Amino acid sequence: MKKLTVLFLIGFLLLGLLPMRMEAAEGMVEPELQVKLVNYLGNKTSINLRVSGSYSLNGTSTKLSSSKTYTVKAEQSKVSLYDGSTKLITGDNVSITPDKSENSAFINDRAYYGSFSFIVESGLYVRPINKIYLEEYLKSVVPAEMYASWDKEALKVQAVAARTYAYFRLGKVINDTTSYQVYGGANMLHPNSTAAVEETAGQIVTYNGRAIDALFSASNGGMSESNFNEYGSPALPYFPIQRDDYDKKVAWNVSIQKQQINLSGLDLYNPNSWWYSTIERDASFTEKIISWLNQNGYSNKSIKIVSISNLAFYDNTESGRVSRGDLEFQFFVKDQFDSTGKLELQYGAMNNVVADRIRSYIGMSNMTSTLITGANESSTAFSFSGLGNGHGVGMSQHGANNRVEAGYSYQEVLAFYYPGTNLVKQYEEHEETTAYSPVKVQLNGVDFSTGYYGNGTTYVNWNALKALNIPHTYKGNGEFLIESRTVKGEAINGEWYIEWNQLSPGNITFKGIEGGYNFIYTKPVKIQLNGVDFDKGGYFRNNTTYVHWDALNTLQIPNTYKGNGVFLIEGRTVKGEAINGEWYIEWSQLSPGKITFTGVEGGYNFIYTKPVKIQLNGKDFALGGYFKNNMTYVNWSALRTLTIPYTNKGKGLFEIEGRSVQAVAFNGDWYIAWNQLSPGNITFTGIEGGFNFIYTKPVKIQLNGVDFAKGGYFRINTTYVNWNALKTFNIPHTYKGNGVFLIEGRTVKAESINGDWYIEWNQLSPGDITFKGIEGGYNFIY
């Protein structure tokens, strides 16, 4: 989330899928969050680190000095900490922990409270993860999400909403960007917002005893939206569509030009003379269309968007917002010319896609909501106007402030925006304790939050149960039901910790690592590949499923084994995981972007959708196709290319040659099973990387004006006539066998179509045969 701007959520988690940790419980301790620092830091291979106060390094007795500036570097996928030119430590994870809560760390001169882990992200960048108590986190978030100069009662509304939003995501590593909530550390603190957080400490919004996903946006335009309409998730009673008379009704308008490039004066036979100096009129918009094209059939191509022929939004929800949209456009590809040598004008479309997708292309800061109040198409442009800023679900920040100024309390404002909910005191603020020594903990080889050693055993944070997907229920007051066993947790530094050997006896093993332990939990899961049971199966570990490497061969994904668990998959280097003496690969690494999954009893069905090269009648088809569930799907515009009669009925339904055919959506466009394009008239041959689909169209034939019962076929730009026409015309010929004819002393190879031999019409008797068109075909005159 961002101050008074749109909250753009990629997904919407269903409340019923979350663990039962949301219940208000007397004596419940304040939780901690893990926040990746991305927003203000960006992607850096090296960052500066200073501390104020005493910090321990990697849970050891080594202390960082307040008088020094350290450097944290990403080196060969490891994190290294330097004091000047001296390397102090290197590893997969480097952590620092304050001895007192008031101590602070400075990351590139921005101050933060709490502890830190430093990891390497994407093999390149240093990524700090800040572990911080929820109340301290909120003191930075509230002034970043709402103006700290606003009425404190409005800031209390924001504090409770932000606290509930964060509480809903406990156990998940979030970040400091608008994808979640903006968090800027101690630099953001303001007395007004800090007071609002402290005066509502521990309060969250619940429904049926669980925290809600307390969504909010800058302005709902005077009408709130339901979560069902915005995200497609089951409608929740506390996200109704309701009129909001106190919302500011932020107005917006945007215009997109139809003609993006003026072609007059441009040499279309020599694009090099103007290509790089010519820019589309709405460049930020067209850049996103070009990016989509690069991912859908035009990889690594230089493209210019020439014009926008259609830009429309429709399917209004009850709140008045639009839910679907169309975008159609023409474009040039720099190296694609027509038969005359001129740049070939091509057509692209995104039809019946989610409105927010097209909105993101136009720009969220330009078209700030989907509540459209006016749409106009002129001869030169598409123009839209509307109200609101954001998705409109839940609390409106402008509306909340206006309600407070009208005399409403923060409790009344929350009750309006989240009707039917309860405001509860969920926990008390944490108290400091030093009874246990911190130790480093890994789960299945991945760094986890710090554990503690005391009473002769190691204690692991209870969130390890979730991370390892171990069945459990929190019973309250530190008592857990784990795999049907009652286990009492230990309160350490304001969180519940469990003895490691009580997490899942018999399924947890450990090995020592520097500064602590790696606890290994391995859970077998059932695997299907494209709906067929995969006998090699898989394992669930650290919130992901690992699939046996042989799935690559089963799915025919290009791979090479490089040794020592390293695979080269589709040109990517992927490290396998050794489980029970075999190599297993994270499912998302099998073929990123092409593998989806559905749940099956006891596991998952992984579905592989493979892009394939497509030719139509021997000519490359740029929009290509996909292979899924043993079937090849071809982009719907193949119907136009092959001139197969069709009508687009909308929402992927086509009427083809009088048949109703439902297309499948891939990457924002419709694709049709190849054998549904024209059953009986389409054949195929294999080509490198895909298939050539050959369309053979029956045509009516006359010979010297008389109907020829055997007829003919149109195929690859020519008409074929049944060989019996030679007899009808009394043309001298001899059949040599295997489709070879000797015609007037010439050797001619016939084409096999539907079990008989057919000859190109112009090979029947070259120079002596002419034709004229008749309804449905041709009259050949000899």
Rosetta blueprint (number, residue, H / E / L):
1 M L
2 K L
3 K L
4 L L
5 T L
6 V L
7 L L
8 F L
9 L L
10 I L
11 G L
12 F L
13 L L
14 L L
15 L H
16 G H
17 L H
18 L L
19 P L
20 M L
21 R L
22 M L
23 E L
24 A L
25 A L
26 E L
27 G L
28 M L
29 V E
30 E L
31 P L
32 E E
33 L E
34 Q E
35 V E
36 K E
37 L L
38 V L
39 N L
40 Y L
41 L L
42 G L
43 N L
44 K E
45 T L
46 S E
47 I E
48 N E
49 L E
50 R E
51 V E
52 S E
53 G L
54 S L
55 Y E
56 S E
57 L E
58 N L
59 G L
60 T L
61 S L
62 T L
63 K E
64 L E
65 S L
66 S L
67 S L
68 K L
69 T L
70 Y E
71 T E
72 V E
73 K E
74 A E
75 E E
76 Q L
77 S L
78 K E
79 V E
80 S E
81 L E
82 Y E
83 D E
84 G L
85 S L
86 T E
87 K E
88 L E
89 I E
90 T E
91 G E
92 D L
93 N L
94 V E
95 S E
96 I E
97 T E
98 P E
99 D L
100 K L
101 S L
102 E L
103 N L
104 S E
105 A E
106 F E
107 I E
108 N L
109 D L
110 R E
111 A E
112 Y E
113 Y L
114 G L
115 S E
116 F E
117 S E
118 F E
119 I E
120 V E
121 E E
122 S L
123 G L
124 L L
125 Y E
126 V E
127 R E
128 P E
129 I E
130 N E
131 K E
132 I E
133 Y E
134 L H
135 E H
136 E H
137 Y H
138 L H
139 K H
140 S H
141 V H
142 V H
143 P H
144 A H
145 E H
146 M L
147 Y L
148 A L
149 S L
150 W L
151 D L
152 K H
153 E H
154 A H
155 L H
156 K H
157 V H
158 Q H
159 A H
160 V H
161 A H
162 A H
163 R H
164 T H
165 Y H
166 A H
167 Y H
168 F L
169 R L
170 L L
171 G L
172 K L
173 V E
174 I E
175 N E
176 D L
177 T L
178 T L
179 S L
180 Y L
181 Q L
182 V L
183 Y L
184 G L
185 G H
186 A H
187 N H
188 M H
189 L L
190 H L
191 P H
192 N H
193 S H
194 T H
195 A H
196 A H
197 V H
198 E H
199 E H
200 T L
201 A L
202 G L
203 Q E
204 I E
205 V E
206 T E
207 Y E
208 N L
209 G L
210 R E
211 A E
212 I L
213 D L
214 A L
215 L L
216 F E
217 S E
218 A L
219 S E
220 N L
221 G L
222 G L
223 M E
224 S L
225 E E
226 S L
227 N H
228 F H
229 N H
230 E H
231 Y H
232 G L
233 S L
234 P L
235 A L
236 L L
237 P L
238 Y L
239 F L
240 P L
241 I L
242 Q L
243 R E
244 D L
245 D L
246 Y L
247 D L
248 K L
249 K L
250 V L
251 A E
252 W E
253 N E
254 V E
255 S E
256 I E
257 Q E
258 K L
259 Q E
260 Q L
261 I L
262 N L
263 L L
264 S L
265 G L
266 L L
267 D L
268 L L
269 Y L
270 N L
271 P H
272 N H
273 S H
274 W L
275 W H
276 Y H
277 S H
278 T L
279 I L
280 E L
281 R L
282 D L
283 A H
284 S H
285 F H
286 T H
287 E H
288 K H
289 I H
290 I H
291 S H
292 W H
293 L H
294 N H
295 Q L
296 N L
297 G L
298 Y L
299 S L
300 N L
301 K L
302 S L
303 I E
304 K E
305 I E
306 V E
307 S E
308 I E
309 S E
310 N E
311 L E
312 A E
313 F E
314 Y E
315 D E
316 N E
317 T L
318 E L
319 S L
320 G L
321 R L
322 V E
323 S E
324 R E
325 G E
326 D E
327 L E
328 E E
329 F E
330 Q E
331 F E
332 F E
333 V E
334 K L
335 D L
336 Q L
337 F E
338 D L
339 S L
340 T L
341 G L
342 K L
343 L E
344 E L
345 L L
346 Q E
347 Y E
348 G E
349 A E
350 M E
351 N E
352 N E
353 V E
354 V E
355 A H
356 D H
357 R H
358 I H
359 R H
360 S H
361 Y H
362 I H
363 G L
364 M L
365 S L
366 N L
367 M L
368 T L
369 S L
370 T L
371 L L
372 I E
373 T E
374 G E
375 A E
376 N E
377 E E
378 S L
379 S L
380 T L
381 A E
382 F E
383 S E
384 F E
385 S E
386 G E
387 L E
388 G L
389 N E
390 G L
391 H L
392 G L
393 V E
394 G L
395 M E
396 S E
397 Q H
398 H H
399 G H
400 A H
401 N H
402 N H
403 R H
404 V H
405 E H
406 A L
407 G L
408 Y L
409 S L
410 Y H
411 Q H
412 E H
413 V H
414 L H
415 A H
416 F H
417 Y H
418 Y L
419 P L
420 G L
421 T L
422 N E
423 L E
424 V E
425 K E
426 Q L
427 Y L
428 E E
429 E L
430 H L
431 E L
432 E L
433 T L
434 T L
435 A L
436 Y L
437 S E
438 P E
439 V E
440 K E
441 V E
442 Q E
443 L E
444 N L
445 G L
446 V E
447 D E
448 F E
449 S E
450 T E
451 G E
452 Y E
453 Y E
454 G E
455 N L
456 G L
457 T E
458 T E
459 Y E
460 V E
461 N E
462 W L
463 N H
464 A H
465 L H
466 K H
467 A H
468 L L
469 N L
470 I L
471 P L
472 H E
473 T E
474 Y E
475 K E
476 G E
477 N L
478 G L
479 E E
480 F E
481 L E
482 I E
483 E L
484 S L
485 R E
486 T E
487 V E
488 K E
489 G L
490 E E
491 A E
492 I E
493 N L
494 G L
495 E E
496 W E
497 Y E
498 I E
499 E E
500 W H
501 N H
502 Q H
503 L L
504 S L
505 P L
506 G L
507 N L
508 I E
509 T E
510 F E
511 K E
512 G E
513 I E
514 E L
515 G L
516 G E
517 Y E
518 N E
519 F E
520 I E
521 Y E
522 T L
523 K E
524 P E
525 V E
526 K E
527 I E
528 Q E
529 L E
530 N L
531 G L
532 V E
533 D E
534 F L
535 D L
536 K L
537 G L
538 G E
539 Y E
540 F E
541 R E
542 N L
543 N L
544 T E
545 T E
546 Y E
547 V E
548 H E
549 W L
550 D L
551 A H
552 L H
553 N H
554 T H
555 L L
556 Q L
557 I L
558 P L
559 N E
560 T E
561 Y E
562 K E
563 G E
564 N L
565 G L
566 V E
567 F E
568 L E
569 I E
570 E L
571 G L
572 R E
573 T E
574 V E
575 K E
576 G L
577 E E
578 A E
579 I E
580 N L
581 G L
582 E E
583 W E
584 Y E
585 I E
586 E E
587 W H
588 S H
589 Q H
590 L L
591 S L
592 P L
593 G L
594 K L
595 I E
596 T E
597 F E
598 T E
599 G E
600 V E
601 E L
602 G L
603 G E
604 Y E
605 N E
606 F E
607 I E
608 Y E
609 T E
610 K E
611 P E
612 V E
613 K E
614 I E
615 Q E
616 L E
617 N L
618 G L
619 K E
620 D E
621 F L
622 A L
623 L L
624 G L
625 G E
626 Y E
627 F E
628 K E
629 N L
630 N L
631 M E
632 T E
633 Y E
634 V E
635 N E
636 W L
637 S L
638 A H
639 L H
640 R H
641 T H
642 L L
643 T L
644 I L
645 P L
646 Y E
647 T E
648 N E
649 K E
650 G E
651 K L
652 G L
653 L E
654 F E
655 E E
656 I E
657 E L
658 G L
659 R E
660 S E
661 V E
662 Q E
663 A L
664 V E
665 A E
666 F E
667 N L
668 G L
669 D E
670 W E
671 Y E
672 I E
673 A E
674 W H
675 N H
676 Q H
677 L L
678 S L
679 P L
680 G L
681 N L
682 I E
683 T E
684 F E
685 T E
686 G E
687 I E
688 E L
689 G L
690 G E
691 F E
692 N E
693 F E
694 I E
695 Y E
696 T E
697 K E
698 P E
699 V E
700 K E
701 I E
702 Q E
703 L E
704 N L
705 G L
706 V E
707 D E
708 F L
709 A L
710 K L
711 G L
712 G E
713 Y E
714 F E
715 R E
716 I L
717 N L
718 T E
719 T E
720 Y E
721 V E
722 N E
723 W L
724 N L
725 A H
726 L H
727 K H
728 T H
729 F H
730 N L
731 I L
732 P L
733 H E
734 T E
735 Y E
736 K E
737 G E
738 N L
739 G L
740 V E
741 F E
742 L E
743 I E
744 E L
745 G L
746 R E
747 T E
748 V E
749 K E
750 A L
751 E E
752 S E
753 I E
754 N L
755 G L
756 D E
757 W E
758 Y E
759 I E
760 E E
761 W H
762 N H
763 Q H
764 L L
765 S L
766 P L
767 G L
768 D L
769 I L
770 T E
771 F E
772 K E
773 G E
774 I E
775 E L
776 G L
777 G E
778 Y E
779 N E
780 F E
781 I E
782 Y L
